[in-house]
Amino acid sequence: MTHRPEDPTMTNFSISQLTESDLAEIDRVEKHTWPAEWQAPKEKFLARIKTFPQGVFGIFEDKKLAGVTTSMRISFDLKQI
């Protein structure tokens, strides 16, 4: 489906790398998205951000965090971190 800029239902989305300052919002999204037993704690996201900050992204809908995705490198030297 194609949205035209004049379409009033079109929402403004942006994607950006997340940082430690986003932890409260990450936690809010995590709690809204997953049942309690599947939620990752803030400490897990903090560890991900500290270990591989390039792999933690958020999608923002009208400047509010609406989703989080993480990735990880599967081959790296821990001595370089």
C-alpha positions as CSV (number, residue, x, y, z in Angstrom):
1,M,0.0,0.0,0.0
2,T,1.3,3.4,-0.9
3,H,0.7,6.4,1.3
4,R,0.6,9.9,-0.2
5,P,2.0,12.8,1.9
6,E,-1.5,14.4,2.0
7,D,-3.0,11.2,3.5
8,P,-4.2,12.2,7.0
9,T,-3.7,8.6,8.2
10,M,0.0,8.6,7.4
11,T,2.2,8.6,10.5
12,N,5.7,9.9,10.8
13,F,8.1,7.1,11.4
14,S,11.9,7.3,12.1
15,I,14.5,4.8,13.1
16,S,17.5,5.5,15.2
17,Q,20.1,3.9,17.3
18,L,19.1,3.7,21.0
19,T,21.4,4.6,24.0
20,E,21.4,4.3,27.7
21,S,19.2,7.5,27.9
22,D,16.4,5.5,26.2
23,L,16.3,2.7,28.8
24,A,13.1,4.0,30.5
25,E,11.3,4.1,27.1
26,I,12.7,0.7,26.1
27,D,11.4,-0.7,29.3
28,R,8.0,0.8,28.7
29,V,7.8,-0.8,25.2
30,E,9.1,-4.1,26.5
31,K,6.4,-4.2,29.2
32,H,3.7,-3.2,26.8
33,T,4.7,-5.8,24.2
34,W,5.6,-9.0,26.0
35,P,4.0,-11.1,28.8
36,A,6.0,-10.7,32.1
37,E,7.8,-14.1,31.7
38,W,9.2,-13.1,28.3
39,Q,10.3,-9.5,29.1
40,A,13.9,-8.6,29.2
41,P,14.9,-6.5,32.2
42,K,16.5,-3.1,31.7
43,E,19.8,-4.6,32.7
44,K,19.7,-6.9,29.7
45,F,19.2,-4.0,27.4
46,L,21.9,-2.0,29.1
47,A,24.3,-4.9,28.6
48,R,23.3,-5.0,24.9
49,I,23.9,-1.3,24.5
50,K,27.3,-1.4,26.2
51,T,28.4,-4.5,24.3
52,F,27.3,-3.7,20.8
53,P,25.6,-0.2,20.7
54,Q,25.5,-0.3,16.9
55,G,22.9,-3.2,17.2
56,V,20.2,-1.6,19.2
57,F,17.6,0.4,17.3
58,G,14.2,1.9,17.9
59,I,11.4,2.9,15.6
60,F,9.7,6.1,16.6
61,E,6.1,7.0,15.7
62,D,5.6,10.7,15.9
63,K,8.8,11.0,18.0
64,K,7.5,8.4,20.6
65,L,9.3,5.0,20.8
66,A,7.0,2.4,19.3
67,G,9.3,-0.6,18.9
68,V,12.8,-1.9,19.7
69,T,15.0,-4.3,17.8
70,T,18.4,-5.7,18.8
71,S,21.1,-7.6,16.9
72,M,24.4,-9.0,17.9
73,R,27.7,-9.8,16.2
74,I,28.4,-13.5,16.3
75,S,32.1,-13.2,15.7
76,F,34.2,-10.7,17.6
77,D,37.1,-10.5,19.9
78,L,36.1,-9.6,23.5
79,K,39.5,-8.1,24.1
80,Q,38.5,-5.3,21.7
81,I,35.5,-4.2,23.8
